[in-house]
């Protein structure tokens, strides 16, 4: 018997990457908030100065990516075609 090669669909690959990146972003942001780091600093070489951003943004980005990875997109697409 011949077996088909199983491949991940584009949607499954997106879901896996979204879950991994979302969990990393959420855990890093949540950990920084628990250590009382409310702002994270970075350096923008194009502008040549230090920039800051809220740590809560990392938590929000992580939640958005987790929802995108968990949400049943195929169900939404099938429902939309009706």
N, C-alpha and C positions, 0 to 999 in steps of 0.2 A: 504494500500500500504506500502511496505517496502522501506525504504530509505537506500541508501548506505551511509556509513560513508565517508565523504570527508577527505582525508589526503593530506598533502603537499608532493610533490615528493621531491626527494633528490636535484634535480636541483633548485627547487623553494626555498627550505630551504637554499641552498648555496647562492642563489641570495640575499635573505633577510639578511643573516648574512654578506655577502660582502658589501651590501649597508650600513648597520648600522656601521660596523667597519670602512669602508672607509670614511664615513661622519664624524665620530668621529676623525679619524686620520687627515683628511684634515682640519677640523675646529681647532683642537689643534695646528697643525703645522702652519696654516695660522695666527692664533691669536698670536703665539709666534713670528713669523716674523714681524707682525705689531707692536709688542712691542719691536722690535729690539733685540730679543734673537736669535742669529744666530747659537749658539751651545747649546746643552743640555748636562748636566753632569749626570753621574750615577756612582754607585759604583759596582764594580765587586768583590764579595767576594772570588771567586776562585783565582783571581789574587792578590787580596788584595790592589787594588788601584782604584783611580777615573778614569773613562773613559769618553770620550766625543764623540759626534756624531753630524752631521749637522742637524739642524732643517728642512732644506729643504727635507731631506729624509722622514720625516713624511708626508709632502705634496705629495711627489711622491708615497709613499705607499698608501695613501688615494686615489689618482687618479687611481692607478692601480686597487685597490679593487672596486672603483666605476665603472670603465669600465668593470670589470669582472662581476659585478652585473647587469649592464644595457645591455650588449651585448646579442643578441639573440642566445644562444648556441644551441637550438634545430634546428634552421635553418641551422647552420653550420654542425651539425651532419647529418641531412638529406641530405644536399648537398654533404657531404663527401662520403656517401654510394652509390651515383649514379655511 
